[in-house]
């Protein structure tokens, strides 16, 4: 009876020891599992070329926006035609001879004769001149195209060719080549003392008469 009791007691003690050892080991594993750091998961290798850490990937290429279909395309401009050089017309030559008949410059004056101007030769000729005598008479070229009765040309644009050589007869005067007779169209016998014209003539191009042809009869 005692032996059986001892064996039972010994077996119970061994079971208690084994059970306690198991309980102790399980507690240690639980404690270690809570405090241990999480395992580092390995990153699988990425195939292809690698770039340094921190380098940004290249920007994608810019894509042009689609054309606006509402806006019509610019119209094609026609090519500019070539410019042709314009040739200036040569200046017309002045008439070879200009002439004009004298008439009285004021009421009560007498005047006769004519004036002949040859611009290329630089000569003004007074033919068969007859005017009322007076002192301080001069020959003027006046920039007017008409002569009024008793007109005062003192403030009018004019050129003096000198003193009148004589009140009757033919006489010539030097005509400056720079004088434009299309502007200075009037020849005036001017009295400085009376501030009036004794006689005047408007110069116009001389009409050149064409020679007449005479018909000859043949004797048959």
C-alpha positions in Angstrom: 0.0 0.0 0.0 2.8 2.4 0.8 4.7 1.5 -2.3 1.7 2.2 -4.5 1.1 5.5 -2.8 4.8 6.5 -3.3 4.7 5.6 -6.9 1.6 7.6 -7.5 3.0 10.5 -5.6 6.3 10.3 -7.6 4.3 10.1 -10.9 2.2 13.1 -9.9 5.3 15.1 -9.1 7.0 14.2 -12.4 3.8 15.3 -14.3 3.7 18.5 -12.4 7.4 19.2 -13.2 6.9 18.4 -16.9 3.7 20.5 -17.1 5.4 23.4 -15.4 8.3 23.3 -17.8 6.0 23.4 -20.8 4.1 26.3 -19.4 7.3 28.2 -18.7 8.6 27.7 -22.2 5.4 28.8 -23.8 5.4 32.0 -21.8 9.0 32.8 -22.8 8.2 32.4 -26.5 5.2 34.7 -26.2 7.2 37.3 -24.4 9.9 37.1 -27.0 7.4 37.4 -29.9 6.0 40.7 -28.6 9.3 42.5 -28.0 11.2 41.2 -31.1 11.4 43.6 -34.1 9.5 42.8 -37.2 11.4 40.9 -39.8 12.6 43.0 -42.8 10.9 41.9 -46.0 13.4 41.6 -48.8 12.6 43.9 -51.8 12.7 41.9 -55.0 15.2 43.1 -57.6 13.7 45.2 -60.4 15.0 44.2 -63.8 16.5 46.9 -66.2 19.0 49.8 -65.7 19.1 51.4 -62.3 19.4 55.1 -61.6 20.9 56.9 -58.6 18.7 57.5 -55.6 17.0 61.0 -55.8 17.3 61.4 -59.6 13.9 62.4 -61.1 12.7 60.4 -64.1 12.9 62.3 -67.5 9.9 64.5 -68.4 7.7 63.1 -71.1 8.0 64.8 -74.5 5.6 67.7 -75.1 2.8 66.9 -77.4 1.6 69.8 -79.7 -2.1 70.6 -79.2 -4.4 69.7 -82.0 -5.0 72.5 -84.5 -8.1 74.7 -84.0 -10.5 73.5 -86.6 -12.7 76.6 -86.2 -9.9 79.0 -87.3 -9.5 79.0 -91.2 -5.9 78.6 -92.5 -4.2 81.8 -93.5 -4.9 82.8 -97.1 -1.9 82.5 -99.5 -0.7 86.0 -100.6 0.1 86.5 -104.3 3.7 87.4 -105.0 4.3 91.1 -105.5 4.9 91.9 -109.2 8.3 93.3 -110.0 8.6 97.0 -109.9 9.5 98.7 -113.1 11.8 101.7 -113.0 10.1 104.9 -114.1 12.1 107.1 -116.4 11.6 110.8 -116.0 10.7 112.6 -119.1 13.3 115.0 -120.3 12.6 118.7 -119.7 11.0 120.5 -122.6 13.2 123.0 -124.3 12.0 126.6 -124.3 10.6 128.1 -127.5 13.3 129.4 -129.8 11.6 132.8 -130.2 8.8 134.6 -128.3 7.1 137.7 -129.4 4.5 140.2 -128.4 3.1 143.5 -129.7 3.3 146.7 -127.6 0.2 148.5 -126.4 -0.2 151.6 -124.2 0.3 151.0 -120.5 -2.2 153.7 -119.5 -4.8 155.9 -121.0 -3.3 158.8 -123.0 0.0 156.9 -123.7 1.1 155.9 -127.1 2.9 152.6 -127.9 3.8 150.8 -131.1 6.3 148.1 -132.2 7.0 144.6 -131.0 9.3 142.6 -128.7 11.3 139.6 -129.9 12.9 137.4 -127.2 15.5 134.6 -128.1 16.2 132.8 -124.8 18.9 130.5 -126.2 20.7 133.4 -127.7 20.2 135.6 -124.6 18.8 138.5 -126.5 15.7 140.7 -126.3 15.1 142.9 -129.3 12.6 145.8 -129.5 11.6 146.4 -133.2 10.1 149.7 -134.4 9.4 150.8 -130.8 7.6 154.1 -130.3 6.6 155.2 -126.8 5.9 158.6 -125.1 9.2 160.2 -124.1 10.0 160.5 -120.4 12.8 160.5 -117.9 13.9 157.4 -115.9 12.5 154.9 -118.4 13.6 151.3 -118.0 12.9 148.0 -119.7 11.4 145.4 -117.3 10.5 141.8 -117.5 7.4 141.4 -115.2 6.0 138.1 -113.9 2.4 138.7 -115.0 0.3 137.2 -117.8 -1.9 140.2 -118.4 -1.4 144.0 -118.4 -3.9 146.3 -116.7 -4.6 149.9 -117.5 -2.3 152.0 -115.3 -1.2 149.0 -113.2 1.6 149.6 -110.7 4.3 146.8 -110.9 6.6 148.2 -108.2 5.8 145.4 -105.8 5.4 142.7 -108.5 8.2 140.2 -109.2 10.3 141.8 -112.0 13.8 142.0 -113.5 15.2 145.2 -114.9 17.2 144.9 -118.1 18.5 148.5 -117.8 17.6 152.0 -119.0 15.6 152.4 -122.2 18.1 153.4 -124.9 15.7 155.5 -127.0 12.0 155.9 -127.1 11.8 155.3 -130.9 13.5 152.7 -133.1 15.1 149.3 -132.9 17.2 148.3 -129.9 18.6 145.2 -128.2 19.1 144.2 -124.6 21.0 141.3 -123.0 18.6 138.6 -121.8 20.0 136.6 -118.8 20.0 132.9 -119.6 18.6 132.0 -116.1 15.4 134.0 -116.7 12.4 131.8 -117.2 10.2 133.5 -119.8 7.3 131.2 -118.9 7.2 133.2 -115.6 8.4 136.6 -116.7 6.0 136.9 -119.6 5.6 140.7 -119.9 8.0 143.2 -121.4 7.3 146.6 -119.9 8.7 150.1 -120.6 8.6 151.4 -117.0 8.7 155.0 -115.7 10.3 155.1 -112.3 9.3 158.8 -111.9 5.6 158.2 -112.5 5.5 154.6 -111.2 3.6 153.5 -114.2 4.1 151.6 -117.5 4.4 153.6 -120.7 4.0 150.4 -122.8 3.8 146.7 -122.4 3.8 143.4 -124.5 2.9 139.9 -123.5 5.4 137.3 -124.8 4.0 134.2 -126.5 5.8 131.5 -128.6 6.2 132.7 -132.2 4.1 130.8 -134.6 6.2 129.1 -137.2 4.5 129.1 -140.6 4.9 126.1 -142.7 6.1 126.8 -146.2 3.4 126.4 -148.8 3.9 124.0 -151.7 3.3 125.2 -155.2 2.0 122.8 -157.8 4.0 122.6 -161.0 2.3 121.8 -164.2 4.0 119.6 -166.7 3.8 120.4 -170.3 2.4 117.5 -172.2 
